């Protein structure tokens, strides 16, 4: 079963806090969107999620950001 369509993180977190949905997110999400009305429970048996940049049109700023991400490489968990 699919839940309601959400367009941004705050909307998703509101639905979670109201008990309307349960959602799996990467572990670092708890650091950035920590809220007292939401319990963040780890999945012990999940593999780490890979992330990537996605953009609609390339320009100098996007190329610079992509290069910075490549230069930094994977960050430790």
Phi, psi and omega in degrees: 000137177263149179266191180293152176285129176239152183244351178204163187299318181299323177295316178299313182296326176296316178296321177296314182295332177278355181080016182278328182218162168238139184220141175265130180226160175299152185303325183293345179299326180297329179291320185273330183236039180294127179223141182291343182266007181230133176264127178258112182247130182283151170263113183286335187252018177266144173285153176301145179275138174271143179241155177210159177274140176226133179216159184277316182221142181270141174209182184298319180295318179294317178299319179295317178297314180299320179294319178299316179297316177299317181296321180290324182070188180296138176266144180293149179283000000 
